[in-house]
Amino acid sequence: ALDVTIQKRILDLLSKLQHELEISLLLITHDLAIAAERADSLVVLKDGVVQEAGSTASVFSAPTSAYARKLHADVPALNPDRYCALRDPGFRFLGTKAGKAPKIEVSGVTKTFTVDGKILTAVNDVSFAVPAGTTHALVGESGSGKTTAIRLLLGLEQPDTGNIAVAGEQLAGRSPESLRAVWRHLQLVYQNPFTSLDPTWKVEQLVREPLDRFKIGTSEERSARVREALENVGLGEHLLLRKPEALSGGQRQRVAIARSLVLKPDVIVLDEPTSALDVSVQADIVEVLLSLQARLGLTYVFVSHDLALVRQLAHTVSVMQRGRIVEHGTVTDIFERPREPYTRSLLESIPSGAAGIARVPNPRPQRFVNEEKIA
């Protein structure tokens, strides 16, 4: 749950201590890219049973179990082009929307807060535009201004200066009452499905609530739209009467996505929607999101510190640092031709997993080798 740069610093520190203190290190992780980069050997577990064990090189170059192969395929850093076909419509929109108004337009937005008597600039002259039917990612370390930017986009905060428009509707300076019509077409999926859903409500109530709030359709029509939304995210009617505690993490996040879809919005803001999920569940959610986008023409704003996932999912990227956008462009531009040192540092911190294919095990400390000779 850490930014890639902080993650790398911590792992580098562990490797340094391992070398200096001559200790062994056991990593428990669902991130196979980290395992490939940092481990000499792997044990793959499922339901308490060892599926596969061996050197990192052998497990990554020729996994023998179906589960290990699935884990390998689900890791974003190891499969950056996995969803190319699903993203193709969005890339075509990027090329054909020239001269047309973007679905989202943020222009020169600044937001400050007063903390302990000092003025903190959380967002500083931020601008970006998102064409309809595409995914735009906001990336950066914690404290870079990503969360404040999306709160401004959702109308939950008002900017000090600048303008925000969604489908041509200006958001800045409007009251919550006047924003209701906009919110019907602008929905949010929160980071953690374990805390974003009311644990006392059943799935049917959770998904139906937006329809009740906006008084859309008859009771029968609302029930039909709830079932349609669940079907869109791959969930069956048998889950309607279950509470969140009776669902898996992936099912909970699908319910959260169904809840955002039930109003048939044009724009969905996704705030770290998979960071609390295992990689296999994450892959399922990403496939659902991209399939829905390709079929319904949805526009996404995706906030994440997982740059490997951003490369799989997004069409365009804005890199934020200390409240400013320091670099902006297509996924190809940002990932293959970064201009800014800060962007390069973020990209260099992504565990590539490439080392796992041709990994040479770390040599044992000389002290242990000598002890074996003496014995």
N, C-alpha and C positions, 0 to 999 in steps of 0.2 A: 504493500500500500504506500510505497515511497516514490518520490520523483526519481527519474532514472539517474540523475547526477548524484543524489544522496545515496541511492542504492549502490552505485558503483563505488563511492567513497567507503561505504561500510564493508562491502565485499573485499575491496582492496586492503582495508585495515585488517580484516580477518585473515587474508592471505599473508599479509606482512607478519602478523603475530604467529601464524602457523609456522612460517619459516624461521622466525627469530627464536621462538620458544620450543620448536621441535614437537609440536602437538598434532594430533589428528583432528579432523574437522568433519562433522556430520551435518549435511544440509538437508532439511526437510522442505520440499518445495513442489509446487505444481508448475513452475516455470522451467520448462526443459531447456530453454536457451541459456538460463543461468547454470543449470546442471551441466550442460555441454561445455560451457566456458570454464567452470570452476571445479568440476569433480573429475577424479581419476576412474571411479567405478560407480555404477548405478544399480539400485534395486527398485524395480517398478512394482508397486502394490496396487491391488484392486480388491475391495471387500475383504481386506485382511489377508489376502493370499498373494504370494510372490508370483507375478506374471513373467518376470524376466529379470535376470541379474547377470552382470558381467562388466567388462571394461566399457568406459564411455565410448570409445571408438567403435567397439563391436555393436553396442546397443543402437548407436546412431547410424552407423553405416548399413547394418543389416538386422533390424529388429525382427525377432522371430514370433512374438505374440501379437495378436490382433489389437490388443489394448495399447501396447507400446506404439504400434504403428498409428493408431488413432490419436494418441497424445502428441506424437511427432507432427502429425498433419494439422493439429489444432493450435500449435504455437505460432502466433503472428510473426515473431522474429525469424522463424525458420521457413515461413511460407508467405512472403510479402505479396505475391500475385495471386493468392488463392481465389479471390472474389472478382477477378478482372471482368468476367462476363456480366456479373450483376451490376458492376459499376459503369459499364460502357454507356448506358443511356445518359447518365449524368455527364460524362465527358463529352458526349455529343451535344448536350445542352450548352456546355461551356463554349463550344464552337459556333453554335447557331443563334445564341441570344444577343449577339452584338447589336447595340442600338436599342434594346428593349430594357425597360425598367427592371432592376433586380427584385427578387422577392423580399429580400432584407437589405436595408441600407443604413449603416451606422456612419455618421459623419461628424468628425471633430468632437467626439464626446469626452468630457472630463467630469470626474466625480471626486470630491474630497470629503473627508470625515475629520472630526475633531476628536482626538484621543489624548487624554490626560493633558488637555490644554494646548496640544500641538496639532497643527493641520497636517493630515496625511493624505497624499494624493494617490488614490487607489487606481484610478484610470485617468490617463493623461493623453488627451488629443487622439483618441482611438477612432480609426475609420476602417471599415471593411464592407464589402457587398457580397451577397450570396444569390446567384441566379436560381430560379425555380428548378426543382428537380435534382439539385446537387447537395452534397454534404460539405460544409465548411467546418474545419477543426480549429479550435483555439488551444494552443499548447504553451507550456511554460512551467517553471518550477512553482512550488507553493509560494503564495504572496505576489505572484506576477500580475494579478488583476483579473484572472479568468472568471472567477465567481462573480465579482462585482459587475463585469461586463455583461454576463448573461442575466443578472438581476435587473440591470438597466434595460436590456432587450425585452424582458418579460414585463416591464412596467412596475416591478416590485420596488425599484428605487428610481428617483428622478435625477437626471444629470444636471450638473451646475451649468454646463454649456454644451452645445452641440445638438444634433437632431438624430432621431431614430425613426425609421419608417418600416412597416411590415405590410406588404401588398399595397403600398401607396398610402397607408394610414399612418399619420404622425402620432407617436406615442408620448413624446416629451411634453410635460406640462398638463397632462390630462388627469382627471380624477379617476379613482378606481371604478366608480359607477360608469363613466364614459368609456372605460377600457373593457368592459364586459364583452362587448361585441367583438373586440379584437381577440380577447382571450379564447373565445370560442374557436378561433382558427389558429391559435398559438398555444401549444401545450408543452408540458415539461415532464420528463422522466428522470426521477431522482437517482442518486448514486446507489443507495443501499436498499434493496427490496425488503430486507428484514426489519427496517424501521419506517419505511415510507408508506406502508399499508396499515390501516387500522386493524389491530389483531382481533378486535371483537366483531368485526363485520365479515360476512361471507363474500365469496368471490362475486356473486351476482350483485350484491349491494355496492361493492367497491367499484365495479365497472359501470354500474348504472348511475351512480351518484351525479356525474356531470350532466347526464340527460335530465335528471330530476331538477338539478339546479337551474338549468336553462329552460326547463319546461318544454322539452322537445317531444312532440308526438304523443300518442295515446299510450296507455300502460302496455298494451299488446305490442305496439310499435317499438317501445323502449326495450322490451324483453327480446324482441327479434334483433335489435341492433346490438344488444349485449352478446347474444350468441354469435352474431356475425363478427364482432370484434374479437371474440375468443377464437373463432375459427381462423381469423386472419393471422393470429400469432401461434397457431398450431395447438390449441387447447380444446378439449372436448366438453360437452355439456355436463358430463358426470362430475366436473369440478365446481359447478355452480354453487353448491351448498356447502362447500368446504371453507374453513377459515385459513388464514395464512399459515398458521402453525402446522397445518396438515399438508403443506405444499413444500416441494424442494425449492432451493434457491433460484434455479432456472425458471421453475413454474411461477414463482412470485414475481420475478422480473417480467415475465411474459404477461402476467396479469396487469402489472403497472403499465406496460406498453399498450395492452388492450384498453385500459382506462383512458390513456391519452388518445387513442384512435377512435373511441366511440363517438366523439363529436365530429368526426371526419375533418380534422384540421388540415391546413395547408403546410404548417411549419411545426416541427417538433424539436425542442431543445433537449439534448441528452447530456446530463451532467454526470460524467464518469459512470455510465450505466452498467458496466461490466466489471468494475474494479473489485467488487466483493464476491466475484464468482470464480470457480475453477475454470481452467482454460477450455475444457471441452464444453461446459455450459456456456461460456463466453462465446465460443465459436457458433453454437446454436443460435444465440441471441443476435449475433452479427448477421448471420444468414437470414434470419427473420426480418431484421431491419432493412437490409439491402433488397430482399425480395419484395417487401412492401413498397419501398421507394421505386423500384423498377416498374411495379404494377400500378401504383397509385400516383406516381409523380410527386411524392412528398419531398419537402425541403428540410434538411437537418442542419442544426448547429451542434457540433459534437465537441464537448469539453473533456480533455484528457491529458494525463501526463504520460500515458503509454504510447510512445511514438511509434512503436512497431505496429500497434493496433490502428493508429491513425493512418499509417501507410496503407494498410489493408482496406480501410473504410472510406477515407475522405477523398474529395476531388481537389479542394483548395485548403490552404493552411495559413493561419496567422500565428506567428511566434511572438509571445508576450514576455517582456522582462520589465519588472518594476513599474508596471502600469502602462507601459508603451508597447506598441507593435514595432518590433525591430526588423521583422522580415515577413514578407507576404508573397504567396505565389501558388502555383499548382503543386501537387504532391511530388511530381517529378522534379520540378525546380528546387524545392526545399530539400528533398532527400538526396538528390544527386548533385546539385550545384549550389549548396548553401553559401551565402556571401558573408554572413556575420559570424564572428568568432563564437558568440553565445550559441547560435544555432548549431555550429559545428560541435561545440562541447556537449550539447544535448544528444546529438546523433552519435557521437563517439561513445556515449555512456550506454547505448542500447546493447544488451548482450546479444551478440550475433549468432552464437551457437556454432559458428563455423569451426571453432577450435575443437569441438567435440568429434568431428569426423576424422581428424588426423591427430588426435591428442596423444602425446607421449606422456605416460604417467610421471608425476613428480618424483624425482629421485628421493629415496629415503635419506634422512639426515645421517651423516657419516658416523655419528655416535652409535646409532643402532646397528649399522653395518659392522663396525668394529666389535661391538658386543657379541654379535653372532659369530664372528671369527674366533673370538676368545672362547665362546662356549663350545 
